Amino acid sequence: MKKTLVAALTVATIAGSLVTATPSAQAHDGVGVGIAAGLIGGAIVGGAIASSRPAYGGPVYVAEPGPPPPPCYWQRQRYWDGYGWTVRPVRVCY
């Protein structure tokens, strides 16, 4: 946060000193203004990039994979459906 504040204050100071320079009504002064604007813009963008967080993040804890799921199997079970005994497949897991 301090770096950003110092960079912004520096850019504002430089911009203020460039604006308060003696103005003249000559056509070739547009080049100097363009160069000054480029320097100020570069300082702003450079300060923003320098104070940004790294792109890779940081160390991350990765837990080991858990034990494999218990084995399951299909079993035929009979049940009473109200009319008689029927057999159906049921998946049994432990």
Buried (B, 14 or more C-beta within 10 A) or exposed (E): EEEEEEBBEEBEEBBEEBEEEEEEEEEEEEEEEEEBEEBBEEBBEEBEEEBEEEEEEEEEEEEEEEEEEEEEEEEEEEEEEEEEEEEEEEEEEE
